[in-house]
Amino acid sequence: MKLNRAIKIRLYPNQAQEKMLNKTFGCCRFIYNKMLEERIKVYEELKGDNQALYDHRYKTEK
């Protein structure tokens, strides 16, 4: 049986750290939304062609 555990912590960043965290989370949110927008667009274009949907993937670095 697998047991999941969680720990809650609270951060108290200074102003410089808070600014950096806000920039980082803003960038992450922007990238996520752009990729979601592209994926939705591709899905609408290739809705009937399951193989083309499967073949459409993002590039990965090796």
PyMOL Python script that loads the backbone (N, CA, C, O; Angstrom):
from pymol import cmd

cmd.read_pdbstr("""\
ATOM      1  N   MET A   1       0.841  -1.179   0.000  1.00  0.00           N
ATOM      2  CA  MET A   1       0.000   0.000   0.000  1.00  0.00           C
ATOM      3  C   MET A   1       0.889   1.246   0.000  1.00  0.00           C
ATOM      4  O   MET A   1       1.805   1.379   0.811  1.00  0.00           O
ATOM      5  N   LYS A   2       0.594   2.142  -0.920  1.00  0.00           N
ATOM      6  CA  LYS A   2       1.381   3.368  -1.037  1.00  0.00           C
ATOM      7  C   LYS A   2       0.792   4.435  -0.116  1.00  0.00           C
ATOM      8  O   LYS A   2      -0.420   4.645  -0.079  1.00  0.00           O
ATOM      9  N   LEU A   3       1.673   5.100   0.620  1.00  0.00           N
ATOM     10  CA  LEU A   3       1.245   6.134   1.553  1.00  0.00           C
ATOM     11  C   LEU A   3       1.810   7.480   1.113  1.00  0.00           C
ATOM     12  O   LEU A   3       3.022   7.630   0.955  1.00  0.00           O
ATOM     13  N   ASN A   4       0.943   8.440   0.921  1.00  0.00           N
ATOM     14  CA  ASN A   4       1.367   9.793   0.554  1.00  0.00           C
ATOM     15  C   ASN A   4       1.391  10.666   1.794  1.00  0.00           C
ATOM     16  O   ASN A   4       0.482  10.607   2.622  1.00  0.00           O
ATOM     17  N   ARG A   5       2.422  11.470   1.920  1.00  0.00           N
ATOM     18  CA  ARG A   5       2.531  12.396   3.040  1.00  0.00           C
ATOM     19  C   ARG A   5       2.736  13.799   2.500  1.00  0.00           C
ATOM     20  O   ARG A   5       3.265  13.994   1.406  1.00  0.00           O
ATOM     21  N   ALA A   6       2.313  14.756   3.279  1.00  0.00           N
ATOM     22  CA  ALA A   6       2.476  16.156   2.874  1.00  0.00           C
ATOM     23  C   ALA A   6       2.966  16.969   4.061  1.00  0.00           C
ATOM     24  O   ALA A   6       2.648  16.679   5.215  1.00  0.00           O
ATOM     25  N   ILE A   7       3.735  17.974   3.754  1.00  0.00           N
ATOM     26  CA  ILE A   7       4.213  18.898   4.771  1.00  0.00           C
ATOM     27  C   ILE A   7       3.847  20.303   4.310  1.00  0.00           C
ATOM     28  O   ILE A   7       4.138  20.681   3.175  1.00  0.00           O
ATOM     29  N   LYS A   8       3.218  21.065   5.172  1.00  0.00           N
ATOM     30  CA  LYS A   8       2.884  22.446   4.846  1.00  0.00           C
ATOM     31  C   LYS A   8       3.923  23.353   5.488  1.00  0.00           C
ATOM     32  O   LYS A   8       4.265  23.210   6.662  1.00  0.00           O
ATOM     33  N   ILE A   9       4.415  24.288   4.684  1.00  0.00           N
ATOM     34  CA  ILE A   9       5.357  25.266   5.210  1.00  0.00           C
ATOM     35  C   ILE A   9       4.896  26.651   4.788  1.00  0.00           C
ATOM     36  O   ILE A   9       4.143  26.799   3.825  1.00  0.00           O
ATOM     37  N   ARG A  10       5.336  27.632   5.491  1.00  0.00           N
ATOM     38  CA  ARG A  10       5.037  29.015   5.132  1.00  0.00           C
ATOM     39  C   ARG A  10       6.351  29.743   4.913  1.00  0.00           C
ATOM     40  O   ARG A  10       7.274  29.644   5.722  1.00  0.00           O
ATOM     41  N   LEU A  11       6.423  30.473   3.812  1.00  0.00           N
ATOM     42  CA  LEU A  11       7.628  31.234   3.498  1.00  0.00           C
ATOM     43  C   LEU A  11       7.430  32.693   3.889  1.00  0.00           C
ATOM     44  O   LEU A  11       6.337  33.246   3.766  1.00  0.00           O
ATOM     45  N   TYR A  12       8.493  33.290   4.354  1.00  0.00           N
ATOM     46  CA  TYR A  12       8.491  34.711   4.675  1.00  0.00           C
ATOM     47  C   TYR A  12       9.637  35.377   3.906  1.00  0.00           C
ATOM     48  O   TYR A  12      10.677  35.701   4.480  1.00  0.00           O
ATOM     49  N   PRO A  13       9.431  35.578   2.588  1.00  0.00           N
ATOM     50  CA  PRO A  13      10.518  36.155   1.783  1.00  0.00           C
ATOM     51  C   PRO A  13      10.671  37.651   2.051  1.00  0.00           C
ATOM     52  O   PRO A  13       9.716  38.336   2.418  1.00  0.00           O
ATOM     53  N   ASN A  14      11.887  38.133   1.859  1.00  0.00           N
ATOM     54  CA  ASN A  14      12.078  39.584   1.932  1.00  0.00           C
ATOM     55  C   ASN A  14      11.578  40.193   0.621  1.00  0.00           C
ATOM     56  O   ASN A  14      11.121  39.464  -0.260  1.00  0.00           O
ATOM     57  N   GLN A  15      11.657  41.510   0.481  1.00  0.00           N
ATOM     58  CA  GLN A  15      11.080  42.171  -0.695  1.00  0.00           C
ATOM     59  C   GLN A  15      11.747  41.738  -1.998  1.00  0.00           C
ATOM     60  O   GLN A  15      11.070  41.558  -3.010  1.00  0.00           O
ATOM     61  N   ALA A  16      13.058  41.570  -1.980  1.00  0.00           N
ATOM     62  CA  ALA A  16      13.761  41.147  -3.200  1.00  0.00           C
ATOM     63  C   ALA A  16      13.361  39.727  -3.589  1.00  0.00           C
ATOM     64  O   ALA A  16      13.148  39.441  -4.768  1.00  0.00           O
ATOM     65  N   GLN A  17      13.258  38.840  -2.607  1.00  0.00           N
ATOM     66  CA  GLN A  17      12.862  37.459  -2.882  1.00  0.00           C
ATOM     67  C   GLN A  17      11.412  37.404  -3.358  1.00  0.00           C
ATOM     68  O   GLN A  17      11.079  36.635  -4.260  1.00  0.00           O
ATOM     69  N   GLU A  18      10.556  38.217  -2.752  1.00  0.00           N
ATOM     70  CA  GLU A  18       9.152  38.241  -3.154  1.00  0.00           C
ATOM     71  C   GLU A  18       9.013  38.722  -4.597  1.00  0.00           C
ATOM     72  O   GLU A  18       8.203  38.192  -5.358  1.00  0.00           O
ATOM     73  N   LYS A  19       9.802  39.724  -4.969  1.00  0.00           N
ATOM     74  CA  LYS A  19       9.788  40.228  -6.344  1.00  0.00           C
ATOM     75  C   LYS A  19      10.236  39.141  -7.324  1.00  0.00           C
ATOM     76  O   LYS A  19       9.635  38.970  -8.385  1.00  0.00           O
ATOM     77  N   MET A  20      11.290  38.411  -6.963  1.00  0.00           N
ATOM     78  CA  MET A  20      11.790  37.336  -7.825  1.00  0.00           C
ATOM     79  C   MET A  20      10.766  36.199  -7.938  1.00  0.00           C
ATOM     80  O   MET A  20      10.566  35.657  -9.025  1.00  0.00           O
ATOM     81  N   LEU A  21      10.123  35.837  -6.837  1.00  0.00           N
ATOM     82  CA  LEU A  21       9.093  34.796  -6.875  1.00  0.00           C
ATOM     83  C   LEU A  21       7.927  35.221  -7.765  1.00  0.00           C
ATOM     84  O   LEU A  21       7.419  34.417  -8.547  1.00  0.00           O
ATOM     85  N   ASN A  22       7.502  36.471  -7.651  1.00  0.00           N
ATOM     86  CA  ASN A  22       6.407  36.956  -8.489  1.00  0.00           C
ATOM     87  C   ASN A  22       6.777  36.924  -9.970  1.00  0.00           C
ATOM     88  O   ASN A  22       5.945  36.561 -10.801  1.00  0.00           O
ATOM     89  N   LYS A  23       8.005  37.295 -10.311  1.00  0.00           N
ATOM     90  CA  LYS A  23       8.462  37.230 -11.706  1.00  0.00           C
ATOM     91  C   LYS A  23       8.483  35.785 -12.201  1.00  0.00           C
ATOM     92  O   LYS A  23       8.032  35.487 -13.307  1.00  0.00           O
ATOM     93  N   THR A  24       9.017  34.890 -11.362  1.00  0.00           N
ATOM     94  CA  THR A  24       9.126  33.482 -11.746  1.00  0.00           C
ATOM     95  C   THR A  24       7.753  32.864 -11.973  1.00  0.00           C
ATOM     96  O   THR A  24       7.532  32.202 -12.987  1.00  0.00           O
ATOM     97  N   PHE A  25       6.825  33.076 -11.032  1.00  0.00           N
ATOM     98  CA  PHE A  25       5.482  32.510 -11.180  1.00  0.00           C
ATOM     99  C   PHE A  25       4.741  33.145 -12.348  1.00  0.00           C
ATOM    100  O   PHE A  25       3.952  32.479 -13.018  1.00  0.00           O
ATOM    101  N   GLY A  26       4.987  34.429 -12.598  1.00  0.00           N
ATOM    102  CA  GLY A  26       4.373  35.092 -13.743  1.00  0.00           C
ATOM    103  C   GLY A  26       4.854  34.495 -15.061  1.00  0.00           C
ATOM    104  O   GLY A  26       4.058  34.288 -15.977  1.00  0.00           O
ATOM    105  N   CYS A  27       6.153  34.219 -15.158  1.00  0.00           N
ATOM    106  CA  CYS A  27       6.709  33.586 -16.364  1.00  0.00           C
ATOM    107  C   CYS A  27       6.145  32.182 -16.556  1.00  0.00           C
ATOM    108  O   CYS A  27       5.787  31.798 -17.669  1.00  0.00           O
ATOM    109  N   CYS A  28       6.068  31.425 -15.477  1.00  0.00           N
ATOM    110  CA  CYS A  28       5.525  30.060 -15.553  1.00  0.00           C
ATOM    111  C   CYS A  28       4.074  30.091 -16.029  1.00  0.00           C
ATOM    112  O   CYS A  28       3.680  29.297 -16.883  1.00  0.00           O
ATOM    113  N   ARG A  29       3.289  31.002 -15.480  1.00  0.00           N
ATOM    114  CA  ARG A  29       1.881  31.126 -15.861  1.00  0.00           C
ATOM    115  C   ARG A  29       1.765  31.517 -17.333  1.00  0.00           C
ATOM    116  O   ARG A  29       0.915  30.985 -18.047  1.00  0.00           O
ATOM    117  N   PHE A  30       2.612  32.444 -17.796  1.00  0.00           N
ATOM    118  CA  PHE A  30       2.591  32.886 -19.189  1.00  0.00           C
ATOM    119  C   PHE A  30       2.897  31.724 -20.136  1.00  0.00           C
ATOM    120  O   PHE A  30       2.176  31.508 -21.110  1.00  0.00           O
ATOM    121  N   ILE A  31       3.961  30.980 -19.849  1.00  0.00           N
ATOM    122  CA  ILE A  31       4.354  29.846 -20.702  1.00  0.00           C
ATOM    123  C   ILE A  31       3.264  28.779 -20.718  1.00  0.00           C
ATOM    124  O   ILE A  31       2.926  28.252 -21.778  1.00  0.00           O
ATOM    125  N   TYR A  32       2.711  28.459 -19.541  1.00  0.00           N
ATOM    126  CA  TYR A  32       1.644  27.458 -19.467  1.00  0.00           C
ATOM    127  C   TYR A  32       0.456  27.884 -20.334  1.00  0.00           C
ATOM    128  O   TYR A  32      -0.071  27.079 -21.101  1.00  0.00           O
ATOM    129  N   ASN A  33       0.037  29.135 -20.214  1.00  0.00           N
ATOM    130  CA  ASN A  33      -1.118  29.609 -20.975  1.00  0.00           C
ATOM    131  C   ASN A  33      -0.842  29.637 -22.475  1.00  0.00           C
ATOM    132  O   ASN A  33      -1.734  29.321 -23.263  1.00  0.00           O
ATOM    133  N   LYS A  34       0.379  30.010 -22.893  1.00  0.00           N
ATOM    134  CA  LYS A  34       0.715  30.004 -24.317  1.00  0.00           C
ATOM    135  C   LYS A  34       0.696  28.582 -24.885  1.00  0.00           C
ATOM    136  O   LYS A  34       0.177  28.356 -25.978  1.00  0.00           O
ATOM    137  N   MET A  35       1.258  27.633 -24.146  1.00  0.00           N
ATOM    138  CA  MET A  35       1.274  26.249 -24.627  1.00  0.00           C
ATOM    139  C   MET A  35      -0.138  25.671 -24.653  1.00  0.00           C
ATOM    140  O   MET A  35      -0.477  24.913 -25.562  1.00  0.00           O
ATOM    141  N   LEU A  36      -0.963  26.017 -23.672  1.00  0.00           N
ATOM    142  CA  LEU A  36      -2.348  25.562 -23.664  1.00  0.00           C
ATOM    143  C   LEU A  36      -3.105  26.143 -24.850  1.00  0.00           C
ATOM    144  O   LEU A  36      -3.870  25.437 -25.507  1.00  0.00           O
ATOM    145  N   GLU A  37      -2.896  27.420 -25.125  1.00  0.00           N
ATOM    146  CA  GLU A  37      -3.530  28.065 -26.272  1.00  0.00           C
ATOM    147  C   GLU A  37      -3.138  27.367 -27.579  1.00  0.00           C
ATOM    148  O   GLU A  37      -3.989  27.116 -28.433  1.00  0.00           O
ATOM    149  N   GLU A  38      -1.851  27.058 -27.729  1.00  0.00           N
ATOM    150  CA  GLU A  38      -1.392  26.373 -28.942  1.00  0.00           C
ATOM    151  C   GLU A  38      -1.997  24.978 -29.044  1.00  0.00           C
ATOM    152  O   GLU A  38      -2.405  24.556 -30.126  1.00  0.00           O
ATOM    153  N   ARG A  39      -2.056  24.268 -27.933  1.00  0.00           N
ATOM    154  CA  ARG A  39      -2.595  22.908 -27.947  1.00  0.00           C
ATOM    155  C   ARG A  39      -4.077  22.911 -28.308  1.00  0.00           C
ATOM    156  O   ARG A  39      -4.541  22.041 -29.045  1.00  0.00           O
ATOM    157  N   ILE A  40      -4.817  23.884 -27.791  1.00  0.00           N
ATOM    158  CA  ILE A  40      -6.239  23.992 -28.121  1.00  0.00           C
ATOM    159  C   ILE A  40      -6.411  24.305 -29.600  1.00  0.00           C
ATOM    160  O   ILE A  40      -7.291  23.745 -30.254  1.00  0.00           O
ATOM    161  N   LYS A  41      -5.568  25.205 -30.140  1.00  0.00           N
ATOM    162  CA  LYS A  41      -5.631  25.562 -31.562  1.00  0.00           C
ATOM    163  C   LYS A  41      -5.353  24.338 -32.437  1.00  0.00           C
ATOM    164  O   LYS A  41      -6.069  24.092 -33.408  1.00  0.00           O
ATOM    165  N   VAL A  42      -4.322  23.578 -32.096  1.00  0.00           N
ATOM    166  CA  VAL A  42      -3.981  22.378 -32.865  1.00  0.00           C
ATOM    167  C   VAL A  42      -5.108  21.357 -32.773  1.00  0.00           C
ATOM    168  O   VAL A  42      -5.441  20.709 -33.765  1.00  0.00           O
ATOM    169  N   TYR A  43      -5.692  21.212 -31.598  1.00  0.00           N
ATOM    170  CA  TYR A  43      -6.797  20.265 -31.433  1.00  0.00           C
ATOM    171  C   TYR A  43      -7.969  20.646 -32.332  1.00  0.00           C
ATOM    172  O   TYR A  43      -8.570  19.784 -32.972  1.00  0.00           O
ATOM    173  N   GLU A  44      -8.294  21.944 -32.379  1.00  0.00           N
ATOM    174  CA  GLU A  44      -9.398  22.392 -33.226  1.00  0.00           C
ATOM    175  C   GLU A  44      -9.090  22.149 -34.702  1.00  0.00           C
ATOM    176  O   GLU A  44      -9.985  21.781 -35.464  1.00  0.00           O
ATOM    177  N   GLU A  45      -7.839  22.348 -35.116  1.00  0.00           N
ATOM    178  CA  GLU A  45      -7.468  22.139 -36.515  1.00  0.00           C
ATOM    179  C   GLU A  45      -7.476  20.662 -36.893  1.00  0.00           C
ATOM    180  O   GLU A  45      -7.870  20.321 -38.008  1.00  0.00           O
ATOM    181  N   LEU A  46      -7.053  19.784 -35.997  1.00  0.00           N
ATOM    182  CA  LEU A  46      -6.884  18.365 -36.314  1.00  0.00           C
ATOM    183  C   LEU A  46      -7.905  17.482 -35.603  1.00  0.00           C
ATOM    184  O   LEU A  46      -7.639  16.307 -35.351  1.00  0.00           O
ATOM    185  N   LYS A  47      -9.050  18.027 -35.284  1.00  0.00           N
ATOM    186  CA  LYS A  47     -10.039  17.341 -34.463  1.00  0.00           C
ATOM    187  C   LYS A  47     -10.392  15.940 -34.963  1.00  0.00           C
ATOM    188  O   LYS A  47     -10.499  15.013 -34.161  1.00  0.00           O
ATOM    189  N   GLY A  48     -10.571  15.774 -36.251  1.00  0.00           N
ATOM    190  CA  GLY A  48     -11.004  14.490 -36.778  1.00  0.00           C
ATOM    191  C   GLY A  48      -9.885  13.491 -37.021  1.00  0.00           C
ATOM    192  O   GLY A  48     -10.159  12.303 -37.192  1.00  0.00           O
ATOM    193  N   ASP A  49      -8.650  13.930 -37.041  1.00  0.00           N
ATOM    194  CA  ASP A  49      -7.517  13.076 -37.400  1.00  0.00           C
ATOM    195  C   ASP A  49      -6.731  12.682 -36.146  1.00  0.00           C
ATOM    196  O   ASP A  49      -5.831  13.404 -35.718  1.00  0.00           O
ATOM    197  N   ASN A  50      -7.078  11.540 -35.567  1.00  0.00           N
ATOM    198  CA  ASN A  50      -6.448  11.113 -34.314  1.00  0.00           C
ATOM    199  C   ASN A  50      -4.951  10.879 -34.464  1.00  0.00           C
ATOM    200  O   ASN A  50      -4.188  11.187 -33.549  1.00  0.00           O
ATOM    201  N   GLN A  51      -4.521  10.345 -35.590  1.00  0.00           N
ATOM    202  CA  GLN A  51      -3.096  10.081 -35.783  1.00  0.00           C
ATOM    203  C   GLN A  51      -2.304  11.384 -35.831  1.00  0.00           C
ATOM    204  O   GLN A  51      -1.220  11.474 -35.253  1.00  0.00           O
ATOM    205  N   ALA A  52      -2.836  12.389 -36.513  1.00  0.00           N
ATOM    206  CA  ALA A  52      -2.151  13.684 -36.579  1.00  0.00           C
ATOM    207  C   ALA A  52      -2.088  14.332 -35.198  1.00  0.00           C
ATOM    208  O   ALA A  52      -1.085  14.958 -34.855  1.00  0.00           O
ATOM    209  N   LEU A  53      -3.152  14.187 -34.403  1.00  0.00           N
ATOM    210  CA  LEU A  53      -3.131  14.715 -33.033  1.00  0.00           C
ATOM    211  C   LEU A  53      -2.063  14.016 -32.213  1.00  0.00           C
ATOM    212  O   LEU A  53      -1.350  14.651 -31.436  1.00  0.00           O
ATOM    213  N   TYR A  54      -1.954  12.711 -32.389  1.00  0.00           N
ATOM    214  CA  TYR A  54      -0.955  11.946 -31.647  1.00  0.00           C
ATOM    215  C   TYR A  54       0.457  12.336 -32.076  1.00  0.00           C
ATOM    216  O   TYR A  54       1.363  12.411 -31.247  1.00  0.00           O
ATOM    217  N   ASP A  55       0.640  12.583 -33.369  1.00  0.00           N
ATOM    218  CA  ASP A  55       1.966  12.914 -33.895  1.00  0.00           C
ATOM    219  C   ASP A  55       2.412  14.324 -33.513  1.00  0.00           C
ATOM    220  O   ASP A  55       3.611  14.601 -33.494  1.00  0.00           O
ATOM    221  N   HIS A  56       1.480  15.209 -33.211  1.00  0.00           N
ATOM    222  CA  HIS A  56       1.841  16.585 -32.853  1.00  0.00           C
ATOM    223  C   HIS A  56       2.344  16.602 -31.409  1.00  0.00           C
ATOM    224  O   HIS A  56       1.574  16.432 -30.464  1.00  0.00           O
ATOM    225  N   ARG A  57       3.636  16.807 -31.265  1.00  0.00           N
ATOM    226  CA  ARG A  57       4.246  16.847 -29.936  1.00  0.00           C
ATOM    227  C   ARG A  57       5.210  18.010 -29.872  1.00  0.00           C
ATOM    228  O   ARG A  57       5.639  18.542 -30.897  1.00  0.00           O
ATOM    229  N   TYR A  58       5.542  18.393 -28.666  1.00  0.00           N
ATOM    230  CA  TYR A  58       6.514  19.463 -28.473  1.00  0.00           C
ATOM    231  C   TYR A  58       7.920  18.892 -28.537  1.00  0.00           C
ATOM    232  O   TYR A  58       8.151  17.739 -28.172  1.00  0.00           O
ATOM    233  N   LYS A  59       8.848  19.699 -28.998  1.00  0.00           N
ATOM    234  CA  LYS A  59      10.238  19.263 -29.079  1.00  0.00           C
ATOM    235  C   LYS A  59      10.813  19.110 -27.678  1.00  0.00           C
ATOM    236  O   LYS A  59      10.492  19.879 -26.772  1.00  0.00           O
ATOM    237  N   THR A  60      11.658  18.118 -27.518  1.00  0.00           N
ATOM    238  CA  THR A  60      12.357  17.941 -26.245  1.00  0.00           C
ATOM    239  C   THR A  60      13.848  18.011 -26.510  1.00  0.00           C
ATOM    240  O   THR A  60      14.326  17.576 -27.558  1.00  0.00           O
ATOM    241  N   GLU A  61      14.566  18.552 -25.567  1.00  0.00           N
ATOM    242  CA  GLU A  61      16.014  18.626 -25.702  1.00  0.00           C
ATOM    243  C   GLU A  61      16.622  17.334 -25.198  1.00  0.00           C
ATOM    244  O   GLU A  61      16.170  16.766 -24.204  1.00  0.00           O
ATOM    245  N   LYS A  62      17.658  16.872 -25.899  1.00  0.00           N
ATOM    246  CA  LYS A  62      18.309  15.628 -25.486  1.00  0.00           C
ATOM    247  C   LYS A  62      19.729  15.890 -25.134  1.00  0.00           C
ATOM    248  O   LYS A  62      20.453  14.968 -24.760  1.00  0.00           O
TER     249      LYS A  62
END
""", "prot")
cmd.dss("prot")
cmd.show_as("cartoon", "prot")
cmd.util.cbc("prot")
cmd.orient("prot")
